[in-house]
Amino acid sequence: MKSAELKKIFQSFRDYRILVIGDVMIDSYMWGKVDRISPEAPIPIIASTKYENRLGGAANVALNIKSLDARPLLFSVIGDDDPGKKFLQRLETRDIDPSGIIIGPERKTTVKTRIISNNQQLLRVDEEDDRILSDDLQKKLVGNVIRQINNQSVNAIIFEDYDKGVISPYVIEEVTKSASSAGIPVLADPKKRNFNNYRNLELFKPNFRELVEGLKLDLKKGDMEGLFDAARTIHSGRNIKLVMVSLSELGVFISDGNKYYTVPAEVRDIADVSGAGDTLISTSSLFLAAGFSPRDVAGIANLAGGLVCEKVGVVPVDKDNLLEELLIRNINGYTW
């Protein structure tokens, strides 16, 4: 692909609308310095120097899409609480439309607090409510999504599932049915609870652990033929076109049911893998919608995931950085 054509595709993303459904959260950070051990127990004492709240979960997927110049349409449920108010403030700060966010008085906004010193996580504290949404909230969420599908052009839909209760079999079935009728490709980043409920997808993207647990397999991570066999059971039984599996240090696997490709992991100075999966699915949605081949989608998504792992904490991919890396590879005739 010529460099000018690649730049044009990146520019075209500003006209794309990607609908994101799933569990949103606040990724909270406490940064500090450790220079002594507590006299009360054999644990480090951290002298706090900075606090920061970032958008997490499905909201980080939306943020990645926005960082690539496309328009995210985010749908989720949060609590009527202080973290929920902070979450909405963060959406406003990042210029992400909050109209798809439902406030459920009985819900609790998820907060993941990471305590970090010297660019290393020392501890994570989770505050959450992972119960499935009430029937009324599920119907309201689905109704909002279907109205969006009917009223605006949508290039792709992503289910970003963190097992916090927003996504359910009912939500999956109703949304995919409407998307199919409208000819909109659907992608899913699954977790354990709903792993076997996804059907009729363009792309299904578990990580290796989620795949083996979801299918109850005894499979070694480096066994690519075994992984291909597992992928084919998903293709044939669930009407799923592409299966992408993130393999951490082994890179990314992608299958269309007839053949598979593997993309080696990026050799980088890894600081933090948090949020890499969000970057993979968001990048994949745009490049699939742009008509890229499965192999190129996997390669570009893997590159984007590697770039965010160089940063501490959950951060979105930088569009200019990704384009620059792709242009360099393009000039050098690089193939995945």
C-alpha positions in Angstrom: 0.0 0.0 0.0 1.3 3.4 -0.9 2.1 5.9 1.9 -0.4 8.4 0.5 -3.1 5.8 0.5 -2.4 4.9 4.1 -2.6 8.5 5.1 -5.9 8.9 3.3 -7.3 5.9 5.2 -6.3 7.4 8.5 -7.9 10.7 7.5 -11.1 8.9 6.5 -11.6 7.6 10.1 -13.0 11.0 11.1 -16.2 10.0 9.2 -16.5 6.7 11.0 -18.9 6.0 13.9 -18.2 3.1 16.1 -20.7 2.0 18.7 -19.3 0.7 21.9 -21.4 -1.3 24.4 -20.1 -2.6 27.7 -18.8 -2.2 31.2 -17.3 1.3 31.9 -15.2 2.2 34.8 -12.7 4.7 36.3 -9.1 3.7 36.3 -7.7 5.5 39.3 -4.0 5.9 40.0 -2.1 6.8 43.1 1.5 7.6 42.4 4.2 7.7 45.0 7.6 6.9 46.3 8.6 3.9 48.5 11.6 4.3 50.7 10.9 2.3 53.8 9.0 -0.8 55.2 6.2 -0.5 57.6 7.0 -1.3 61.3 3.4 -2.7 61.5 3.8 -5.4 58.9 6.4 -6.4 56.2 4.8 -4.2 53.6 6.1 -1.0 51.8 5.0 2.4 52.8 4.2 4.7 49.9 4.4 8.4 50.2 1.7 9.6 47.8 2.6 12.3 45.4 -0.2 12.4 42.8 -3.7 11.1 42.1 -5.3 10.7 38.6 -8.5 9.3 37.2 -8.7 7.9 33.7 -11.5 6.4 31.6 -11.4 2.6 31.8 -13.1 -0.5 30.4 -15.5 0.1 27.5 -14.8 3.9 28.0 -11.1 3.2 27.2 -12.2 1.5 24.0 -14.2 4.6 23.1 -11.2 6.8 24.0 -9.0 4.7 21.7 -11.5 5.1 18.8 -11.6 8.9 19.4 -7.8 9.0 19.5 -7.8 7.5 16.0 -10.0 10.4 14.9 -13.2 8.4 14.7 -16.4 9.1 16.6 -17.2 6.7 19.5 -20.9 6.2 20.6 -20.7 4.8 24.1 -23.5 2.8 25.8 -23.3 1.6 29.4 -24.8 1.9 32.9 -23.1 3.6 35.9 -24.2 4.3 39.5 -25.7 7.4 40.9 -22.6 8.1 43.0 -19.5 10.2 43.3 -17.4 7.9 41.0 -20.3 8.1 38.5 -20.1 11.9 38.5 -16.3 11.8 38.1 -16.8 9.4 35.2 -19.2 11.8 33.4 -16.7 14.6 34.0 -14.0 12.6 32.4 -16.2 11.9 29.4 -16.8 15.7 29.1 -13.1 16.4 29.4 -12.3 14.0 26.6 -15.2 15.3 24.5 -17.0 11.9 24.4 -20.8 12.1 24.1 -22.4 10.9 27.4 -25.9 10.5 26.0 -25.7 6.7 25.8 -24.8 6.4 29.5 -27.7 5.4 31.8 -27.6 6.2 35.5 -28.9 3.2 37.5 -29.7 4.2 41.1 -29.2 0.6 42.3 -25.8 0.3 40.6 -22.3 1.0 41.7 -19.8 2.7 39.4 -16.7 0.5 39.0 -13.4 1.9 40.2 -10.0 0.2 39.8 -7.4 1.9 41.9 -3.7 1.2 41.1 -1.0 2.1 43.5 2.3 2.7 41.6 5.9 3.5 42.5 8.9 3.6 40.2 6.6 2.7 37.2 5.6 -0.5 38.9 2.1 -1.5 40.2 2.3 -2.4 43.9 -1.4 -3.0 44.5 -4.8 -2.8 42.9 -8.1 -2.2 44.7 -11.4 -2.8 42.9 -14.7 -1.4 43.9 -17.5 -2.8 41.8 -21.0 -4.3 41.5 -21.0 -7.2 39.0 -24.6 -8.2 39.2 -26.5 -8.5 35.9 -28.5 -5.4 35.1 -32.2 -5.5 36.0 -34.6 -6.3 33.2 -35.7 -2.7 33.0 -32.1 -1.4 32.6 -31.3 -4.1 30.0 -34.4 -3.1 27.9 -33.5 0.6 28.3 -29.9 0.0 27.2 -31.0 -2.1 24.2 -33.6 0.5 23.2 -31.1 3.3 23.2 -28.7 1.2 21.1 -31.3 0.3 18.5 -32.5 3.9 18.2 -28.9 4.9 17.5 -28.6 2.1 14.8 -31.8 3.3 13.2 -31.1 7.0 13.3 -27.4 7.2 12.4 -24.9 5.5 10.1 -22.8 3.1 12.2 -19.6 1.5 10.8 -19.1 -1.1 13.5 -20.4 -2.2 16.9 -18.1 -3.4 19.7 -19.1 -5.5 22.8 -16.5 -4.7 25.4 -17.2 -7.2 28.2 -15.5 -6.9 31.6 -18.0 -9.2 33.4 -19.5 -6.3 35.4 -23.1 -7.0 34.4 -23.8 -4.6 31.6 -23.7 -7.2 28.9 -26.1 -10.1 29.1 -27.4 -12.8 26.7 -30.5 -10.6 26.1 -28.4 -7.5 25.2 -26.1 -9.6 22.9 -29.0 -11.2 21.1 -31.1 -8.1 20.6 -28.2 -5.9 19.5 -26.6 -8.4 17.1 -30.1 -9.0 15.6 -30.5 -5.3 14.9 -26.9 -5.0 13.6 -27.4 -7.9 11.2 -30.6 -6.3 9.8 -28.7 -3.1 9.3 -25.6 -4.7 7.8 -23.3 -3.5 10.6 -20.3 -5.7 11.6 -20.1 -6.6 15.3 -17.0 -7.4 17.2 -16.7 -8.8 20.8 -14.0 -8.7 23.4 -15.4 -11.4 25.7 -15.1 -12.4 29.3 -16.0 -15.7 31.0 -19.6 -15.2 31.9 -20.9 -14.5 28.4 -18.2 -16.3 26.5 -20.5 -18.8 24.9 -23.4 -16.4 24.2 -21.8 -14.5 21.3 -23.1 -15.4 17.9 -23.1 -13.8 14.4 -20.0 -11.7 14.7 -17.4 -10.3 12.4 -14.7 -10.7 15.0 -14.4 -12.5 18.3 -11.3 -11.5 20.3 -10.6 -13.4 23.6 -7.1 -13.6 25.1 -5.6 -17.0 25.4 -6.7 -17.6 29.0 -10.3 -16.6 28.2 -10.3 -18.9 25.2 -9.1 -22.0 27.0 -11.3 -21.4 30.0 -14.3 -20.6 27.8 -13.9 -23.8 25.7 -12.6 -25.8 28.7 -9.5 -26.8 26.8 -6.1 -28.2 27.9 -4.0 -26.3 25.4 -0.4 -25.0 25.5 -0.1 -21.3 24.5 2.5 -22.1 21.7 0.4 -24.8 20.1 -0.9 -22.9 17.1 -2.4 -25.9 15.3 -4.4 -26.7 18.5 -5.4 -23.1 18.7 -6.6 -23.2 15.0 -8.7 -26.3 15.9 -10.3 -24.4 18.8 -10.9 -21.4 16.5 -12.6 -23.6 13.9 -15.1 -24.8 16.5 -16.0 -21.2 17.2 -16.3 -20.4 13.5 -18.5 -23.3 12.6 -20.8 -23.4 15.6 -21.4 -19.7 16.2 -21.4 -18.0 12.7 -18.3 -16.0 13.6 -16.2 -14.8 10.7 -12.9 -14.0 12.4 -11.3 -15.2 15.6 -8.5 -13.2 17.0 -6.6 -14.4 20.1 -4.1 -12.1 21.9 -1.2 -14.2 23.1 0.8 -11.6 25.2 4.5 -12.4 24.7 3.7 -14.6 21.6 1.8 -11.9 19.7 -1.6 -12.2 18.0 -3.3 -15.1 16.3 -6.1 -14.6 13.7 -8.2 -17.2 11.9 -10.9 -17.0 9.2 -11.8 -20.7 9.6 -9.8 -21.8 6.5 -6.4 -20.5 7.4 -4.7 -18.7 10.2 -1.9 -16.2 10.7 0.3 -15.3 13.7 1.9 -11.9 14.2 4.9 -11.9 16.6 4.9 -9.7 19.6 6.4 -6.2 19.2 9.9 -6.0 20.7 9.4 -3.0 23.0 10.3 -1.6 26.4 7.1 -2.8 28.1 6.0 -0.6 31.0 2.4 -1.8 31.6 0.1 -4.1 29.7 -3.1 -2.6 31.2 -5.5 -1.6 28.4 -3.7 -3.3 25.6 -6.8 -5.5 24.8 -8.9 -2.4 24.6 -6.5 -1.0 22.0 -6.6 -4.3 20.0 -10.3 -4.4 19.6 -10.8 -0.6 18.9 -8.0 -0.6 16.3 -9.4 -3.8 14.7 -12.9 -2.3 14.4 -11.7 0.6 12.3 -9.4 -1.3 10.0 -11.9 -4.0 9.5 -14.5 -1.4 8.6 -11.9 0.1 6.2 -11.7 -3.2 4.4 -8.2 -4.4 5.5 -7.4 -8.1 5.3 -7.5 -10.2 8.5 -3.7 -10.5 8.5 -3.2 -6.7 8.2 -5.9 -6.1 10.9 -4.0 -8.4 13.3 -0.7 -6.8 12.5 -1.8 -3.2 12.9 -3.8 -4.0 16.1 -0.8 -5.8 17.5 1.4 -2.8 16.7 -1.0 -0.5 18.4 -1.2 -2.7 21.4 2.6 -2.7 21.7 2.7 1.1 21.5 0.4 1.6 24.5 2.3 -1.0 26.5 5.2 1.4 26.5 3.2 3.8 28.8 2.4 3.3 32.4 -1.4 2.9 33.1 -4.3 2.7 30.8 -3.7 5.0 27.9 -5.2 5.2 24.3 -3.1 4.6 21.2 -1.6 7.8 19.6 -2.8 8.1 16.0 0.2 10.0 14.8 2.6 7.6 16.4 0.8 4.6 14.9 0.7 6.1 11.5 4.4 7.0 11.7 5.3 3.4 12.6 3.2 2.0 9.7 4.7 4.4 7.2 8.2 3.4 8.2 7.3 -0.3 7.8 5.5 0.5 4.5 8.6 2.1 3.1 10.8 -0.8 4.2 8.5 -3.3 2.6 7.7 -4.9 6.0 5.2 -7.8 6.1 3.7 -9.3 9.1 
